[in-house]
């Protein structure tokens, strides 16, 4: 299982002082890049391809950061992604912020108890979290007196598998970039040949 973003990555996991500040800066810059990417993508989708909004990109990014972060960092990042989505979609500010906060906090907690090494397991987890997020948002909108159109159910049934597949694929691919698997078999073979020769 890859290291948590909050506990150390790669070369900087055992460093102190300057190395920790550098690691934190890189992590914060990754979060900022994902926030800007989310805002740009959501603006483009709202204006030019509204049917593609069934893909909940802010949720995917919030869940990924939550999975590799502390509970507090996951919750804060989830709220930021949700607020961006609220502002762009024009819904009450805080609805998606609250749901993404709960989702990111929840997945951060789950990451301490379960491991997700297979692509299928990640897709299922992100899909279930997408369903939870959609139901929570619809429940809050209904509670606040906003009308929820019947077409929203079609968007939910399309969005859950789409978000699950894309999110699981993002988790899998980005983990491979961040934490590449080492192949020690070739080195072990070279060492054994060197020792026997």
Secondary structure as UniProt FT lines:
FT   TURN            5..7
FT   HELIX           10..12
FT   TURN            13..14
FT   HELIX           18..48
FT   HELIX           50..54
FT   HELIX           57..67
FT   HELIX           71..89
FT   TURN            93..94
FT   HELIX           95..110
FT   TURN            111..113
FT   HELIX           119..143
FT   TURN            144..145
FT   HELIX           151..178
FT   HELIX           185..196
//
